[in-house]
Amino acid sequence: METRRFGRSNWDLPVIGLGTWKVFDTDDVDGPGRVVESLFAEGGRVVDTSPMYGRAEAALAGALRGRRQDAVVATKVWTPSVEEGRAQYARQLRWFDGHVELEQVHNLVAWRLHLEWMESERDAGRIRLLGATHYLPSAFPDLAQVMRTGRIDAIQVPYNPDEREVEAEILPLAAELDLGVVVMRPLGAGGLGPGPEPAALAELGVQTWAEAVLKWALSDERVHVLIPATSNPEHAATNARAGKPPYLTPDQRRLVEDLWARRS
């Protein structure tokens, strides 16, 4: 799998990771463990979660037993309360062996308050990088404001053929500021739907519709890591295939956009 330099962090990360929204909200450990094992076998390392995702953080912690040293854990603080934010973070330190690679302010909730203590934790070495996330285009002006403060190292935003609002300001600004870009929902918010005919996939140089859509996002070099969510180990492995160049030409990207628009 290809790696890309993650913004100004001077850190090379594999371009395909794993999201846990909805799919890891379980007391099961074996299922998430198989998914993580499948991703890691294909060279993936980044795993993303959040307190917002129910039991996902704890499930991920269980899935990473014996594998924590191979993982890049991206998690979040999600609360207007500094006290509760610190409590969420304390649980994360217990779950993830005393450190978090990327700690993010989820949906910009109380970001000014949280960044103050999160910066101290970064300085102490328990957090490597700080980030901020949002999924709503209406919040992108606020996200841009946070980006311009110089206090974060990365952002997480949706990007797929149906959600392209980040192209207007967020991706150019991230490139200008040399911030890492993590893409949520790279396969869309409502699912892929039926794929195109095999001839169209062959024209794109891929084997599956999911691979085509993931390569569509990775063909934008301002993007660093995609985190498609799945509870299926086979899907985790096939998703990882999209992280191997070559990516799509401009004409092939337009074909993916056209095929996406024509889904029934």
Disulfide bonds with the S-S distance in Angstrom:
none
